[in-house]
Structures are given as C-alpha cells and as structure tokens.
Amino acid sequence: MFINCYNINTPLGSYNPDCAVVFQNDTRVYFVAETKSSTVTGERRSKENLKIECGRKHFK
C-alpha cells in the first residue's frame, strides 16, 4: 500500500512521491517510488519531470 508520507517543496510547487512504510524487525524503513502512468520521460508533462528531479536531489 502506498501512502503520502513526504511533501517536498520545489520551485514548481509541492511534490508528493508515493511511499510505503515497511517494518524490518523493530526498524521502520521507508520505500519511496514514483508511480506515474509512464516510465518514459517524453510521455510525461515537463513539470512532472522537473518535480521528479527535485525529489531525486532531495533524497541524495
């Protein structure tokens, strides 16, 4: 199940990647994923691609 557990501020507005919380023993592990209808950059709106790039930089 994916939930909204991150709200990342970008110059283009807020970005909310999909994520799931998984427990390994007593440790909480976050799994962050982008679930768009296409994995092809050219098939997504440019604003969405820029927000995804901001999200990548946020988690580095």
C-alpha positions as CSV (number, residue, x, y, z in Angstrom):
1,M,0.0,0.0,0.0
2,F,1.4,3.4,-1.0
3,I,0.8,6.4,1.3
4,N,1.7,10.1,1.2
5,C,4.5,10.3,3.7
6,Y,6.6,13.0,2.1
7,N,5.8,16.5,1.0
8,I,8.8,18.1,-0.8
9,N,8.8,21.8,-1.5
10,T,10.2,22.6,-5.0
11,P,10.4,25.8,-7.0
12,L,7.5,24.3,-9.0
13,G,5.2,23.7,-6.0
14,S,5.0,20.7,-3.7
15,Y,5.9,17.2,-4.8
16,N,4.4,14.2,-3.1
17,P,6.2,11.0,-4.2
18,D,4.4,7.7,-3.4
19,C,5.9,5.8,-0.5
20,A,5.3,2.8,1.7
21,V,6.4,2.1,5.3
22,V,7.8,-1.3,5.9
23,F,8.9,-2.8,9.2
24,Q,12.0,-4.9,9.4
25,N,12.0,-6.3,12.9
26,D,11.7,-3.1,15.1
27,T,13.1,-0.8,12.4
28,R,10.8,1.4,10.2
29,V,12.0,1.5,6.6
30,Y,10.6,3.9,4.1
31,F,10.3,2.9,0.4
32,V,9.9,5.8,-1.9
33,A,8.7,5.3,-5.5
34,E,7.3,7.3,-8.3
35,T,4.2,5.6,-9.9
36,K,3.4,7.5,-13.0
37,S,1.5,6.1,-15.9
38,S,4.7,6.1,-18.0
39,T,8.3,5.5,-17.3
40,V,9.2,7.4,-20.5
41,T,10.3,10.9,-19.7
42,G,8.9,12.3,-23.0
43,E,5.5,10.9,-22.3
44,R,5.1,12.9,-19.0
45,R,4.4,16.6,-18.6
46,S,7.7,18.6,-18.3
47,K,6.6,20.0,-14.9
48,E,6.2,16.4,-13.5
49,N,9.7,15.5,-14.8
50,L,11.2,18.5,-13.1
51,K,9.4,17.7,-9.8
52,I,10.8,14.1,-10.0
53,E,14.3,15.5,-10.5
54,C,13.8,17.8,-7.5
55,G,12.7,14.7,-5.5
56,R,15.9,12.8,-6.5
57,K,18.1,15.7,-5.4
58,H,16.1,15.9,-2.1
59,F,16.9,12.3,-1.2
60,K,20.6,12.4,-2.2
